[in-house]
Amino acid sequence: MKEIRLSKSCLTNKEKEAVASVLNKEFLGMGKEVEVFENLLENFFNRPVVCVANGTAALHLAIQCSGIGSNDEVLVQSITYLASAQAITASGAKPIFCEVDQKTLTIDIDDAEKRINKNTKAIMPVHYGGGVGELNSIYEFAKKHNLVVIEDAAHAFGTNYEDNKVGSFGDVACFSFDGIKNITSGEGGCIVTDNEEMINNLKDARLLGVHGDTKKRYSNQRSWNIKVTSQGWRYHMSNIMAAIGIEQLKRFEELSSKRKNLAKTYDQKFLNVESLNRIGSDFKNIVPHIYPIMINKEIDRDKLRANLAEKNIQTGIHYFPNHLLEFFNTSESESLQLSEEIYTRLISLPLHPDLSSSEVEYVAENLLEHLN
Ligand SMILES: Cc1ncc(COP(=O)(O)O)c(C=O)c1O
């Protein structure tokens, strides 16, 4: 039996032909394809979009262009991909790690509220697995405390919240298009906001701060006589990446409905199983990027993972709590008991659009067999 991968890039000849076409033009940097991809994404979100090199860069630039920097604090859940926290420190600000809600593994607002002080400038809700939790409450909370909301929507491309696409409302949302995300551009990411001033700053900041360079590049030109007034980075997207992204966006319906259906298949199998907890589960609205579950404390996770590995089933753990990492673990940081406990119980099962429902059933049955 072939190995059932935890996640993978799911590509057709369309993406391969699109890349070949860019290679044949011998214009690989940022140009026409990036402009086209950005325009398609603007139609998708019905809002301005800036494409960048990856989701981490999207977060970093969104923080910087929200005017957040040294001495500022950003509230973020501890259980998230390292990128959320590193993007905060990259901008000079400090991540303040918070607990998560046990049902959705999104940020626990009550816990976050305890950690607010005069330096708190922003909250970064992470849309764990593609679900957004109580996003309205987060916006109310942010309004009450005068905080910017920088949504880490890396997992949530295509997810709906109260009939609106994530990214189509709110302050600013950052997406990732890395190889295994809901849609991919190889690597890549984007920032979505309706703040025009921020959009202009983001466009310059992704090109080393060179004023107006985006327009030049879209017409295959470069800026020689430059004006620079702020810190920028080389964070732009390339034509090769955009070419893949354009084809993946055309496949969004197909890719997202496959993910949803597979997650529903797992859910069905785990419906009344007492030794595990499902997370999220609103797969009418959520486009799931991963399928994590929480197993009961008594179950030895390493043994379970080893057993599944023997059956050719890859698993993962999303994620190691960031507050325990040496880099962030300053003397003042305290333990986050709930996050630490949840971490020991998390296991992610294979989920990607190239899986068949019988493969998902095979994974679920082997897991259940072990639990029983
Ligand atoms: C929650 C979260 N935030 C941010 C990122 C960063 O995205 P990228 O890998 O494109 O830099 C990821 C990517 O995996 C992620 O899972």
The ligand as an SDF file (V2000), in Angstrom:
LIG
                    3D

 16 16  0  0  0  0  0  0  0  0999 V2000
   -0.8820   29.5640   10.9600 C   0  0  0  0  0  0  0  0  0  0  0  0
    0.1390   29.9470    9.9400 C   0  0  0  0  0  0  0  0  0  0  0  0
    0.5670   31.2100    9.8920 N   0  0  0  0  0  0  0  0  0  0  0  0
    1.4660   31.6190    8.9960 C   0  0  0  0  0  0  0  0  0  0  0  0
    2.0210   30.7590    8.0810 C   0  0  0  0  0  0  0  0  0  0  0  0
    3.0950   31.2390    7.1910 C   0  0  0  0  0  0  0  0  0  0  0  0
    2.9060   31.0250    5.8590 O   0  0  0  0  0  0  0  0  0  0  0  0
    4.1470   30.6970    4.9040 P   0  0  0  0  0  0  0  0  0  0  0  0
    4.5810   29.3030    5.1690 O   0  0  0  0  0  0  0  0  0  0  0  0
    3.5750   30.8900    3.5420 O   0  0  0  0  0  0  0  0  0  0  0  0
    5.2210   31.6940    5.2200 O   0  0  0  0  0  0  0  0  0  0  0  0
    1.5900   29.4210    8.0660 C   0  0  0  0  0  0  0  0  0  0  0  0
    2.1310   28.4810    7.0790 C   0  0  0  0  0  0  0  0  0  0  0  0
    2.1810   27.3140    7.1900 O   0  0  0  0  0  0  0  0  0  0  0  0
    0.6490   29.0040    9.0360 C   0  0  0  0  0  0  0  0  0  0  0  0
    0.2470   27.7220    9.0950 O   0  0  0  0  0  0  0  0  0  0  0  0
  1  2  1  0
  2  3  1  0
  2 15  2  0
  3  4  2  0
  4  5  1  0
  5  6  1  0
  5 12  2  0
  6  7  1  0
  7  8  1  0
  8  9  2  0
  8 10  1  0
  8 11  1  0
 12 13  1  0
 12 15  1  0
 13 14  2  0
 15 16  1  0
M  END
$$$$
